[in-house]
Amino acid sequence: MTRRNPIEDLALLRHEFGEHGGVNMSIEASSTFTVMDPHTMPEMFQGRKGPENAGCYLYGRHFNPTVYNLSRQLAALEGTESAYCTASGMGAISATLMALCGHGDHIVSSNTVYGGSYALMHYFLPATAGVTTCFVNISDLDAVRAAITDDTRVLYVESVANPTLRVADIPRLAEIADDAGITLVVDNTFSPLILSPAALGADVVVHSMTKFISGMSDIIAGAVCGSHAFIEQLMDLHSGPLMLLGPTMDPKTAAELSLRIPHLPLRMVAHGERALALAERLEAVGVDVCYPGLAGHPDRALLDRLRCPDYGYGGVLTIDLGEEERADKLMALLQNKYCFGFMAVSLGYFDTLMSCSGASTSSEMSDGDKAAAGIGPGLVRMSIGYTGTLEQRWGQLEAALRDIGCFAAYSRAG
């Protein structure tokens, strides 16, 4: 399999000038746009003219030049024909599913997804739109096939599952979706650059750009990447869920994110190197650690076949401490005594963020669904940052684990 490196496409795309020759693209802060000919406006409302086919802009909720520029970068990042950037990751996910499903339709989803995505499919869509979801173990391809019905319209997965870090076999899932005539939607939030779902067969790729793409935990943003036809469907003035529901990205936010994308490769490498080093050391001292880069991870070989090797295995690992009380004690020590990181949800920050998934970002799931997904009460998800030195951070982590008696018998000499 040829490994796609998204940065090559991005490097070509970014070779553009701002409005007045600046090396950075200009920020267009207008909410509405003028036309030179009165006949142009009705043509835009009828969908015959727009930014792609005529360079025409109508209104900021529809398209904005600065947001459009960022969207083109996301399309290059994911290798899709087009993209649209939104005000949040959930805005991107909800608009995508509402565009693909109507009343009475059905979704097959991985049983291990972000809690907000789970709540959208499990609670919100059935109640408000009559769209139901069956949650299955996405690694069991026979179970995926069996869950698809005549009413199924979408197969929804995360490329690397939150928080269990199982890897989706996107090429084989794409074959299943194609055979059934349904759309494969992949959330690639955990693995930008590492995986290119569209090149592996996905129809639509969504992102929470709040995470690794932003990298500073200061911006909320999302993106939908897909075909020109699908993005036009999302932005249709009469029925497009992005246009009509209004999860609009601010152009100033788009400009900030555009300047962070060139640094994304460096950051992903740094996250991955630090996460792998800590995971290997944790495994060596007998801690129950999960990380896709470890030789014993059940999907390590699969990920090696699918990933671009330049960017490692990702910046997230988990430690299972068995009990929520023990997990809370570890996190409190790491934050308040050892300054290792912060107890906070989200991921992709330059410092380490940690949370007990079952009581936070997966809390929307029932206890039974969490158990089926492999999310135990003591599972601590860590988004590993790259500040400080490796030895400094390992010393802090090791000390906190010793304090809770996680490997009391282990000694440095051993």
N, C-alpha and C positions, 0 to 999 in steps of 0.2 A: 504494500500500500504506500502510495506517495504521501509524504507528510507535508501538509500545507503549513507555511509560516505566514500568518496574517500580517506581520509587520512589513513584508515586502509590498503588499497591496497598499497598506497605509502610507508608506513612504512615498509612493507615486502620487497618491491622492493629495497629500498635504503640500505638494509643490505648487502652491497657489499664492496669490497676493491679496492683501486687503484692498478695500475700496480706493485708498489713496496711496497704494504701493507699500503698505506696511507688511512686515514679514508675518504678522498674525492677521487672521481674518477679522474683518470689521464686525462690530456689534450693532445690529439693527434693533433699536429699542421701540420702534413704532408698533402700536397695536393695530393700526389699519394702514392701507396702502392705496396710493392714487393710481388711476388709469389715465392713459393719454387719449383714449377713444371711448366714448360712451358705450359702444357696442361690445367692448371687451368685458365689462362687468357681467352682463347676462350670460356670456359664454363661459365665464368662470363658474357661475352658479349652476350652469348646466353640465359642468364637468369637461368641457371641450378645451379649456385652457387652464394651465396651472404652472407651477415652478418647473416641472420636468419637461413639458412639451411646448411651453411658450415663454418661460421666465417670468410669469405673472404671479403676483401675490395678492391675496384678497383681504385676509384678516388674520390676526395673530393666533387665534384659536385653530385656524385651518392650517396655514403654513407660515413660518417666519424664516427669513433667510439665514439667520445665525443658527437657529435650531435645525434647519434643513442641512446646513453644512455639517453639524455634528452628526446628524442622521446618516449622511453619506459616509462619514468616518466609521460609524457602527456597521454599516453595510459592508464596508471594506474589511473591517475587523472580523466579521462573521462570514464573509464570502457570499453574501446574498445580493440580489438585484437591487434591493431598496431597504429602507429602514425608517422608523419614525421614533423620535425620542419623546418621552412622557414625563410627567411630574413625579412619578414614583414607579417602582417595580410592580406593585400591585395594580397600578393603572394600566401598565402594559399587559399583565396577565389577564385581568378581568376583561379588558377590551378585546383581546385576542379570542378568549373563550366565548364571549357574547357575539362576536362576529361569525364564529364557526358553528354555533349552536343556537337552535330555536326551541320553542316550547315542545316538550315531548322527546327531545333528543337526549343522547346519553354520552358520557365520557368514561373512558377507562384511564385511570390514573395510577401511578406508583403509590403504594401505601406508605412511602416515606418521602414526604415533601414538607416544605416550609409550612408552619402552622397557619399562616395567613392564607396560603393557597389551599390548604386542607379546608379551612373554614369557608372559603369562597365556594368550593365545590360541594362540601358536605352539608352546609347549612343555608348559605345565601342563595345560590342558584336554584336549588329545588323549590325554595319558598317563594322566590320572586319571579322566576322565569320558567319553572317546570322542567329544568334540566337536571338530570340525576347523574350520579357518578358511582362507579364501582372501583374500589381501591384494591389493588393486587400487588403481590410481590413481583416487582418488575424483572427480577433476575430469573424468575420461573416463566420461560417463554410459553410453555404450554398453558399456564394459568392466564397469561395475557391473551392468547388466542381464544381460550374458552370464555373469557369475559366479554368479548366483542359480540354485539348483537346487531340486528338489522337497524336499530336506532342509533348505534354508536357513530359519532362524527369525529371524535378526537381521541388520540392516544397521547397522554400528557406525562412527561417524565422530567426529572432533573438529571443533568449529565453526571454530576456527583451529588449524591443524596444528602439532604440536610435533615438530621445531623449524623446519620449512620455511615456516610462516606462510601456507600456502595456505588459502583460505577455502572451506568446504563450501557448495554450493548447496542449502541445506536444503529449500526448497520443492520443487525438482525431485527430490531424493533421497526426499522424503516421498511424492511421486507414484509413484516406482518401488517403494518399499516397500509402499504401499497396493495397487498393482496386483498385487504378488506375495503379498500377505497376510502380510507379515512385519513385525517391529517395528523402527522406526528409533530407535536409541539414540545420543544426541549428548553428548559430553563438552564442556562449556562452560567449562572451567577458565580458559582464556586470555581469555575475553570476557564476564565477568559484567556485566550492565547494557547492554553494547554490543549483544549479540545475545540474543534471546528465542527459543530453538529451538522451544519448545512452540507458540508463536504462529505459527511458520513451518511447523509440521507435524510436528515430532518427537513420538514417543510417550513417550519416557523421556529425562530430562536428568540427567546425573551431574556431580558437581563434586569436585575436590580443594579443599576449603575451606582447606587448608594455605596456599594461594597468595594470590591477590588478596583473597579475602573476609576472611581473617585479617589479612594485611598486615604482620605483625610477625615472621614466621619463628620463632614460638615455640610453635605449636600444630599438631598433626597431626589432620586431620578431613576428613570427606567427606559427601556427600549424594546421595540418589536422589530425583528429583522426577518424579511421574507421576500416574496416576489413583488414586482411592481404592481401586479393586479391585486394582491392581498393588501398592500399598503393603501392603494387607491380605495379599496373596499372599506378599510378602516376610516378613511378620511372623506368618504362620500357625504355630500351636504344633506342628503335626504335620509340616509340610513346608517352612516358610519358611526360606530360606537365611540371612536376617539374624537371625532368632530362633535358629536351631539352630547356626549357625557362630559367633555371638557377637561380631561387631565392634561392640561397644557403646560409645557415646560417654559420657564422664563428664559428669554434670550441671554440674559446675563449669566444665568446658570449654565446654559449651553456653551457660552464662551469660556467659562472657567474649566468646564470638563474637557473641552477641546484642547486646552493647553496641558492637560494632565495625561492624555492618551499617549503622547510620545514617550513618557516616562514609564508607562505601564509594563513594558518588558523588563526593565531593570527592577521594578518593584516585585513583579511576580517571581523572578529568579531569586530575589532576596528572601521573600516569604518562604518559598519552597526549600531553599537551602537550610534555613533556620529550622523549619518544621521537621524536615527529614532528620537533621542532626539530633534534635530533641527527642523525636520518636524513637530513633535507634538507641539512644541512651536509656530512655524509659523502658524499652523492651529488654535491654540488657540487664536491668536491675529487677525485672519481674513485674513491672507495673502493667496492668491491663490497658494497653494503648492500642488505638486503631489509627492507621494512617495509610493511604493508598500506595505510598512509596515503599512500605515495608515488604520484605520478601514474602512474609506469611499472610499478607492481606489477600482475601479471596479473589479480588479483581485486579491484582497487580499485573498479571500477564495480559489481561484484557486492556487495561489502561496503557500498557507499553505498546500494544498494537495500534491503539487509536490516537495517542497523544503526539503533539509536536515535542520532541525531546529537548528542545532548547529552554523550556520553561519549568522543568521539574514536575512535581506531583501535587502541587497546590499548597496553600498556606493554612489548612485547617486540620487539626487532629482532635481525637477525643480520648479521655481517660475515664474508665468506668470504675467507680469506687463503691458500687453496690448499693449504697444508701444515700438518700438526699442529704441527711444530716452530715454525713462525712464529706460529701461533695461541697456543701456549704462551708464547712470548717476549712477545707483546703483553699477554696477561693478567697475566703476572708483573710487567711494567713498570707496568701500570695499578694493580695492587694494592700492590706493594712500593715503587715509586718515586714514583708520582703520587697515590696515595690516591684513585683514581677509584671503586673498588668492590672487591668481594670475589670471589675464585675460589671458587665454591660452586654446588652444584646448587640447584634450586628457583627460584621466581620470586614476584613480587608483594611483595617486601620494600621498605621505604622507601629503602634504599640499593641501588645497582646490584649485581646478582649476575651472574656470567659463568662460562660453562663451554664447553669444546669438546665439542659434542654427540656426535660420533661416538665419542669415547673415554669418555663418561660416560652421560648419560641416554638415549642411543640405542645404547649399546654391546652391548645384548642382541641387536641385529639383526646378521645376517651381513653381510659386506662387500658381497655382491651385492645384498641387500635395501636396504642403506644407499645404494648407488649408484642403484638403481631409484627410491628415494624422493627423491633429490637431496640427500642428506646427505653432503657432502664431508668429507675428513679435516681440513680447516682451517676448518670452519664454527664460528664463535664465536657462541653465543646469549647475548644480553644482556637481562636483565630490568631495565629502566631505572628507577632510583629518582628521587626528587624532592628529596633533600637538597642543600644547597649551591645556588649560583646556576648558571644556564645557562652563563654565560660562564666561570665557574670550571671546570665539568665539561668544557666543550668544549675549553678550553685544555689540560686534563690529557689528554683523549683525543687531541687533535691532536699533542701533544708525544710521546706514546707511539707513535703511528703514524709520526711522523717518525723516531723512534729506530730503528724496524725498516725504514725506507726505503720505507714504503708509498706515500708521495707526495712523494719527495725534491725533485721539480722544482717542486712547488707552493710559492708564497710568499703571504704575507698580502696583499701589494700586488696579486698576480694574482687 
